[in-house]
């Protein structure tokens, strides 16, 4: 199955986790970029309001032909308990009908209902949403993904699972990261 990870990241934490996912599941990786990028301040103000209202933020064309992929993983941060606005734009602009789809959402505070919202958006796009995974993107968890102590794997049945290297110092970070699969 030809798989594409499409990621939006403001701070780089989601990017690090999504790139690690792409490498471990054998997927291609591209980034979403807004036409008018957010700053940290505008993300907390204008971006959070747009996210809560499920409004999209116009993105530049992604650097991949999405039609060539059987599976698309949409990755991005959670803002105000909702997926970031760029994710809505990607899902609404690109034809995902009939494709296997997954969501990967990262968060700092609480995930809230963001996974459910992303699943609804992917299903409204007529994709076959297998799951939405939420990962708390603290420093230790990001470091664990970058060092491959935490990783994702795609099983033969097409499910994406979280795998961890069994080391005592990683236990707390991996428990937190793996608890949000929906």
Secondary structure, DSSP 8 states (H G I E B T S, - for coil): --EEEEE--SSSHHHHHHHHHHHHHT-EEEE--BSS---HHHIIIIIHHHHHTT----B---SS-GGG-SEEEEEEEEETTEE-HHHHHHHHHS--TT-EEEEEEEESS--TTHHHHHHHHHHHTT-EEEEEEEEE--HHHHHHHHTTSEEEEE-TTS-EEEEE---GGGHHHHHHHHTT--
